[in-house]
Amino acid sequence: MKKIVHAACPHDCPDTCAMLVEVEDGRAIRLTGDPLHPPTRGFLCSKVSRYTERVYHPDRVLYPQRRVGPKGAGQFVRITWEEALSTVAERFRDIADSADGPEAILPYSYGGTMGVVNGSSMDRRFFHRLGASLLARTICASAGGEGLSYTIGQKTGTDSQNFHRARLIVLWGTNTLASNIHLWPEIKEALDRGARLIGIDPYRNRTIDRCHQHIQLQPGTDAAFALAVMNVIISEKLEDSDYIERHTTGFEHLKDRVSEYPPARAAAICQISEEEIIQFAREYASTHPAAIRINYGLQRHAGGGMAVRAIACLPAITGAWRHAGGGVLLSTSGLFALDDNTLMRPDLIRGNPRTINMSRLGEALLEARPPVRAIYVYNSNPAAIAPDQSKVIAGLMREDLFTVVHEQFQTDTADYADILLPATTQLEHRDMVKPYGHYYLVYNEPAIAPLGEAKPNSEVFRLMAERLGFEEECFKDSDEEIIRQAISSGHATLEGITMDKLKRDGWARLNLPEVFAPFADGGFKTPSGKCEFFSDRLARAGLDPVPDFIPPRESPATAPDLAARYPIQLLSPPAHSFLNSSFSHLKSFIKMERRPTIEISRDDARERDISDGDEVRVWNDRGECRLYAEISDRVKTGVAVALSIWWNKLSPGGGNVNATVSQALTDLGEGATFYDNLVEVSRL
């Protein structure tokens, strides 16, 4: 018997597709995109369209296991759920009752599963009630989110479903065809109507190949470019004075700041021509609607927050916000207004636990006081994805660290587990996903029964709460009740969204106009109600209240002595067939990516006697990895790109590019600085 079940893509991608699962005799046989869901348009990316390979892969972790070999060896024996849960509960209780207290226990999770049920509800309730250390989830988006919040007030922006209306589209630090593919039909429609497409990126990725123009900045110099663009717009009187007067604050301060960035200065910083800056400024200011799509790569350096803040000022300077197809888009998540307090229950927090930044996990595992004595990892693979990999692994190798990993596969991190628990996939549990690239909630009905003895995150935390004697009623909430709580905040954007509607249709658009221009008439969610070129909140925090350029910590310009030893600026954007470390262990996806590579310029290759295809060593003082050289005209001399993230144990030398990345944080949001990284490359 066949049936069709509504599902939601759970992965860390702005598209958050609505899926249809074809099930026959209890087995999922095919996934397709929902043709009625406007962002999905009936198609899925090359990764998720093959999701059944993941669900039914023979390497799935399907039963609880206990470590029997040395840490990191990945040797386990099967145990029962009763034994696994009792072991974890006993260790957590012992630690909580010790002198170090429950904050010696650390949860570690991020975007492996994005749903509100299995990503940000029962888990938070459990660790809050336990009194565990809080986790600052900063590894991806916090710098950009802070930059937006200080400028326009919240994480929102141009409706992706209105990009087809734009006459100019700027793809800034984003490889749309690899990591935002469902925006492309909107872009294609705009192009068919005569729009211009400009790409701004240090790397000529496959999306740049489709652009009319590529502006190839040096890594980490986006803010300098944006400030110089505003310099030209203001000096040539191309700004929208009416919009600035009515809907912004601090223009005179911004005007003073951008005067410090004439095109000549910015051109030297960005290593492009003055003419590129001037022509872009004129085209952007004079073309309406003009939409800017930025992504998270450009905020992964020391000045990442300010870079996003500077770019977010542009549509207010030109009045681009007036139009439904104008403005800037980084994230839409701020408009969903789910009932996070009920979902996560911060009121349950016991004592005054510390907060540990997930981007500094290596430091936390090796240096924190009181020490981290237990770590519970779910929805993440820190051994592969966290900065300063050698320190992370040294921490995971500690014999006195009790490590629990709840996973679908035996990842690099799972190899260090003391207890390994089997996790369900998205087809085996109920959830709802809040996207960050469009304005539609997407519902996920379980399509098949859990394989083996796999359990969803929510169920495991309910069972753990019971074993630890937590009596609060919230630990008895079902997954469906959690979803109902999420959409019951009473916020206007959720009006009309019901559980029945989600179940029937599989998705629901926020209560917004179909043609949605969020700031056409101002109404910014800042304290002033205006786009804040000058931020009193930043000033009170002792930070620069006006956008500025904060250079990378590691570049030839800012660290010449370091660059003398490590002259290559290394970027590690997502590989087309991978999503962070998800999918990068499945044979069909490895076949598409072939092997871990580093693209270097002909000049850099010639200087190092490197030929195309050579295995090379990539290293700095923090660590090293081995990759295969691809001589490329897609990068400038002095810049290299290693498409990522490969699992360590599937990489030559047993490590990936994150072995070279520092634990230094961004200016705003305390985010990770993956792309602020100097290395050297040599032929093995």
N, C-alpha and C positions, 0 to 999 in steps of 0.2 A: 504494500500500500504506500502511495506517495503522498507527501504533503509539502507545503511551502511555509517556512517559518521566517518571521522578521528577525533580523540580527543587526548589530552595530559593530563596525570595525573598532577594535579596542586599542589600536596602536597609537603611538605618539606622533600624530600627523595632523595637520590642520584640516584635512578634508573630512575626517570622521564620516565615512560612507555608511549609508543605509544599505544593508545587504539582504538578499533573499536566499535562504538555504533550502535546497531541495533534498528532502529526506525520503529514503525508501527502506522500509522494513527496519527502521531504527538506525539506519546508517546515513550519514551525510554524504551525498554523492556529487553535489555541485554547489558552488557559490556564484551568485551574480549580483551586480549592482541593481538597486531598486530604480527602475526607470521613472517612477513617480516622484522620487526625492530630487528636488531641483539641483542641489550641489553634486549628487552622485551621477545623475543622468544615465543610469543603467550600465555603467562600466566600473570596473575595479582596477587598481594598479596591478602591475605584474607580480607583486609580492602576495597580496591578499587574495587575488584570483586563484591562487594555488594553496589556499589555506588548509584544504583537506590533507595536503601532504604533511602539514604540521600536526594536525589532529591525530592522524593515523600513523605517524612516523614510528618505526620500530624502536627508536631510541627514547621514546617518551618515558619519563619517570612516572610509574603507575602505582607504586607501593611505598610506604614508609621504609626508611632505611637508616641504619646506624653505621657510623664509621668503624672500620676494623684495622685499617692501615695507617701509615703516618699521614699527618696533615698535608693536604695538597695532592696526595696520591690518588684520590678518588676511588678508594676501595671501601665497599659497603656490603652489609648483609641486610636482608629483608627482615623487618620486624612488624608488629601489629600497630594499628593506630593507638590502641590502648597503651602500649609500651612507649610509643613516641610521645604522646601527649603527657603521660605521667612523668617521663624523663624531663621534658621541657618545663612542666609546671613545678617539679621539684627543684630544678636548678634555679628557675626564676624566683621561687619562694626563698631559697637559701640566700641568694644574692640580695634580694630585697630586705631580708632580715639582718644582713651583715652590716658592719660599720660603714661600708661604702654606700649602702642604701640602694633603692630601686633605680636611681639615675645611673648606676653602673650598667644598666641594660639599655641598649641602643636599638631602636627600629631603623631599618634602612630600606627605603622604597622610593620609586619614582614612577616613570611612565610606561612600564611594561604592560600594564593593564590600566586603561584610563577611566574606567567606569566609576560612578559614584559609589556603587555597592562594594566593589572589590578593590577600589583604589583609595577611597577617602571617607570611610564611615566607620564600620565596625572595628577596623584596625586602629583608628585614632581613638575611639572610645576605650579600647582595651589598654593601649599604652598610656593614655591619660590617666585612667583609673589605677593602673599599676604604679604610676609615678616615675616612669622611665624617662630618660633624657628625651627632650624634644629634638626633632630633626628639622633643620632649615633646608628645605628642598630647593636648592639654588643652582643645580648643575646645568640647567638648560636655559631658563628664561627670565631669571630674576632681575638681571641688569636692565634689559629692555623693558620689562614690566614697570620697574621703578622710573625709568626715563619717561615712559608714557604717562604714568600717574602724576608725576610732578609737572607735566606740561598740559595735558588735556584732561586729567583727573581720573581716568580709569582705563582699563585695557579694553578699548573698543575702537572702531574705525570704520572705514569704507566697507559697505556691504559687498562681499565678493560676488554676489549675484547681480551687481550693478556695474561691474568692470567693463562690460560690453558697451556701456554708454560713454566711456572715456575716449578722448581724442589723442591723448598722450598717456602711455603707461610706462612707468619707470620700475624695473625689477632691480631692486637694490639689495645686494647680498643674498640673493635667493636663486636657487636652481629649480625653477618651477616644474620642469619636466621630470625631475627626480623626486622632489619632496613636497609638491603641491599640485599634482597633475590635474586635479579637477578644477583648478582655476584656468587651465589652458583653454577650454572651450569658450570661456568668457573673453579671454584675450584674443582668441582666433576670430570671434565674431567682431570684436572691436577692430582688428586688423582688416577684416573684410569690408568694414565701413570706412577704411582709410586712416585708421589711427597709426601713430608712430610708436615704436617699441624701443626703449633704450635700456640697456643692461649696465649696471655699475657693480663691478666685482673685480677682485685681484686675479681671479681665475676665469679663463674663458671656458666655461662649462657648456654642456650641450644646449642649455637654454639660450645662452649668449649667441650661439650659432644662428638662432632664429630672430635675433634682434636687428634692427636697422643700424644701431650704433652700440659700440662697447666702449665704456670709459673704464680703463683698467688702473684703478688706484693701487697704491702700495697698501699692504695689510694694515688695518688699524687707523687709517687716515680719513675715514668717512666724515667725521665731524669737521675737519678742516675744509673738506670739499663743500659740505653743506653751508658752513659759515661764509665761505667765499661766494657761493651762489647767492646767498642773501645780501652780501655786500654789493654784488652787481645789480640785483633787483632794486635795492634801495637807492643806490647811487644813480641809477638810470631812471628812477621814479616809475618803476614798473609794478610797485606794490599796490594792493587794494586798500587804499587809505580808509575807506568807509568801514570795511570789515575790521581792520585793525582798531579803529576808533571805538567801534561798538562792542567788539567781542574779544579783545585781548587786553592784557595789562603788561606794563614794563617795556613798551616798544622803544622808548628812548634809551633804556639800558641795553637792549639788544642792538640797537643802532650803533651805540658806542663800541660794543664788543665786536660786531662784524667789521667795523672800520679797521680793526687790527688784522683782518684777514683779506687783504686785497688779492686779486687773482694771482699776482706774481708770487706772493708768499705761499699761498696754498698749492700752487703748481709745483713749487720746489718740494713741499712736504709730501704731496701725493705722487710726485714724479710723473705728471702729465703736463700738457701744454696749457698756457693761459687761455688760449682760444677755446679749448674744450670746456673750461669753466664758464667762460663768457657766453658761448653759444648755448650751452645747456640752460643757463639762467634765463636767457632771453626766451628760449623755446618754452621752458616750463612756465614762466610768468605769463606768456601771451596765449597759451593754449588752454582751452576750457572745453570739457572737464579734463583735469589732469589727475591721474591716480598714481600713488606710489605704493608698491608692495615691498615691504622690508621683511627680512626673516632674521633668525636668531644668530646666524654666524657672525654678523658684523658687530655684535655686542659681546663677543667672547675674547675681549682683550682689555687692557687696563682701563681705558676710557669708554667702555661699551655703553654704560648708562647714558653718559653725556652725548655719545654719538646718536643714540636713538632720540634723545631729547632735542638735539639740534635738527635732525631730520623732521621730527614731529612739528617743528615750528613752521616749516615751509608752507603747508597748505593754509595756515592762518595768515601768513605774509601775503599770499597771492589771492586769498579768498576762494581757494579750491574747495573748501568745505561747503560752499554754497550749493554745490551740484551733487546729485546722487552718484554720479560716476567719478567724483573727485575726492581728494583727501589722502589719507595714508592708512594702511592696514598692517598691523603687526599681529594683533590678537583681538578676538571678539569676546573673550571669556568673561569680561567684566559686566556684560549686560544680562547674564543669565540669572543672577541673583537667587540662586538656590539657597535653601535654608541650611547654611553651613553649620550654624551653632547646634542645630538639632542633629545634623549628620555626624559631626565630629565630637560634640559634647566637651568643649574645653572647660566647662564647669566641673568636670570630673577630675581635673588635674590635682594630684596630691602633692602638697609641699610646694617647693619652688625649684623645680628641676632645671638644670642647665639646658642650653640649646647648643647642639653640635652641628656645624656646617657640613653638609654631605660632600661639598667640594674639597674639604680637608679631612677626608676619612683617614688617610694615612697618618696624619698628625694625631688625630683623635685616638686611633688604635695604639699608637706607640707612646704618646706623651700625655694624654689627658689625665687629670687628677680630680676626683678619684678615677681610677682606671676604668676603661670599658671592659667589663668582665663577661658580657654576653652581647651578641649581635643577632638580630632576627632579620633576615634578608628576604624580601618578596618584591615582585614587580621590578627587579633590578639585577644587574650583574656587575657589581662594583670592581671585581678583580679585572675586568676587561675595560670598563667605561670610566672609572674614576681617575682623576689626575694623579701624577707622581706614583705610577704603578708599583714601583719597587717597594715603596713604603707601605702601600696598601697590602701588598702580598706579605711583606714582613710582618705586618700586624695580623693578618689572617693566619699566619703560620704559628702564632703564639699558642703553646700548649695549654696555657691557662685561660684562653678565650673560648667560651662556649658559643658555638656558631650553629644557628638553625637557618636552613635555606628551604623556602617553599617555592618549588619550581616545576616547570613542564619538562625541562631537559637538564642533563647534567652539565651545566655551564662551567666556565672557569671558576666562578665563585662556589658552585656546588661542590667542587673537588675539595674544598676546605671545610665542608660542613661536618659537624658532629652528628647532627640529625638532619636528614634530607626528606622532605615531605612532598608528596605528589600533588601538583596543582592542576585544576581544570583549565581547559581552553575556553575561548569565548562561546563556542558552540555548546558548552556543557553547563553553563550557569546563566542566571538572570542578572541583567544589569541595565544601566542607562548611561550614555556617554554625553558629557557636555563638551562640545567642540571648542576650538579656538580659532577656526578659520571661516566659520559661517554662523548663521543664527538659527540653527535647527537642532533641537534635542533629538537624540536617536536612541531608540529602545531595542533591547536585546532579549529575546525569548530563548530559553534553552531549547536547542534543536534535537539533541541526543542525550542519552544518559551518560553520566561521567564514565570514562574508561577506567578499567581497573578499580583502584580505590582512591582515585583523585578526588580532591575536595576543593571548593572555592575558598578564597581568602576569608570571606565573611563567615563561613561555617567553621573554619578552624579557630577563628578568634572567639566565636560563641562557645566552642568546646573548651578553649583555654580559660575563658572567663568563668565557666562553670567549675572547672577544676581548681581555680584559685579562689573560689567562694565569692565572686562578685555577684551581689544580689540585686543590682539596679535593673529595672524593667527593660531598659534600652538594650540589654544584652540578649533579650528574647525576641527582638524585632526580626521579622522575616525579611528576605531580600525585597519582596514586593512592598512591604511596609516602609522600608528605607527609601525606596523610590517615591512613594507617596509623600513621605516627609520632605524629600528634597524639593518637590514641586509645590509645596504648601506654604511657601514663605509669604504669600499675599502680595508679592511684588507685581506691579502692573505688567511687566514684560511676560509674566507667566500666566496671566489671565486667560482662561479658556483652555489651558493645557491640563488634561486629566489622564488618569491611568487608563481609562477606557479608550480614549483617543490614541494614546501611545500604543496600546495593544492592537487596536484595529488597524492603524496606518503604519506603525513602525517608526514614526517620527512626528515632530510637531514644530512648526516655526514659532519663534517668540512672537508675542503680541506687538508687532511692529508693522509699519506701512510696507506694502510691497515695494514701493520705490522709496527707499530709506536713505536719507541724508542726515547723519546723526547730529551735525553741528551747523546746519544751514542757517539757523537763527541763533547761533551761540549755544547757550545751555550746557557749557562744559561742566564737568563734575569736580572741578577744583573748588577750593574755599571761596575764591572770588567769583565763581561762575563763568570765568573767562579763560581763554588760552593764556597760560602764564609764562610769558617770556622771562619775567622775573618772579622767582618763587620765594615767598616768605618762609615757607617750610624748610627749604634748603638752607636759607640764611640762618634760621634758628638752629639748624643742625650743624652749623659751622662749615657748610659747604658753599661752593660758588653758586649764587642764586641765578646766574645767567649762563646759558649754554656756552661751552668752551671746548676746545680741542685738548684732550688729554692723550699724549702719545703713548704708544706701546712701551712697556717696560723693556722689552727685548727687541731691539731693532738696531741696524747699523747707525742710525741717527741718534738714538738715545743711550745706547750702551756700546760705544765703539770698542772698548777693551774686550768685552764679551764677544762682540761680533768678529773681532780679529781671530778668535779661536773657533767660533761657531757662526759662520757668515750667512747661513741660509735661514730665511724665515719660513717655517713649516706650517702649513694649513692642513687640516684633516676633516674636510666636509664629508657628508654621507655618500657612500657608494650608491649607485643607482638601484642595485638589487638588495641592499641591506637597509634596515631601519635601526640605527644605533647597533646594538649587538644582536638584535632579533633577526632571524632568518639566515644569519651569516654562518651557520653550521650545517645548513641543509644542502645536500649535494647539488640539486638543480640550481640553487642560487649561487653556490660557489662556482659552478660551471659557467654561469653568466659573467661573474666577475673575474674568473680565472685564477688570480693569485694576488697577494698584497703587493701593491706597487707604490712607487714614488715618481711623480712627474717632475723632471728638472729640465732647465733650459739647455740648449746646445752649448752655450758658453760655459755654464757650470759643469756640464758633463765633460767637455773637452779639457777644461782645467784640471779635472780629477781623473782623466784617462778612463772614463766610464763609457761603455758602449750600451746600446739599447739591449735590454734583457739581462744585463749583469745583475747578480745578487750584490747588494750593497749594505753597508753598515750605516745606520743613521743614529747619531748619538749626541749627547751633551753631558754635563756633569751629573744630571739626574738619572740617566739610564740610556738604554739603547734598544733598538730593534733591527730586524733584518727585513729588507724589502727588495723588490725587483725594479730596476730602473727603467723608466720610459722617457726617452728624450722627446721633449715636447715644445711646441711653439705656443702652448696655452698658458704658460707661466712666464713671468719676467725673469731675467737674470737676478739671482739672489733670493728667489722665491721658489718654493717647492710645494707640491700637493700630494698627500697620501690619502686616497679615498678610503673611508673607514666605516664601521669598526669591525675588524677581524678578531675572532676569538684568539686568545694567546696560544692555546694548545693546537690551533690549526694554522699557526704562523711559523715561518722559519725562525729558529732561535727562541721560540716559546714566549714571545712578548709582542705587543703592538705599539703603535705610536704614542699611546698614553704613558709609556715608560719615560718619555722625554718631556712631558708636560708638567708645569709647576703647579703648586697649590695656591699661588697668589690669586687674589680676588679682584673683582671689578670695582670701579669707583662707586657705583650705586648698586644696591641689591646684593652685594657680597657674592656675586656669581663666579663661575669658573672661567678661566682665561686660557682655554684650549689653543687659541690661535695666536697667542702672544708667546712665541716659542722659537728660540734660535737653536739651530743644530748644525752639525757637520755631516757630510755624506762622503763615504769612500768606498771604492770597489773592494770586495773581499778577494 
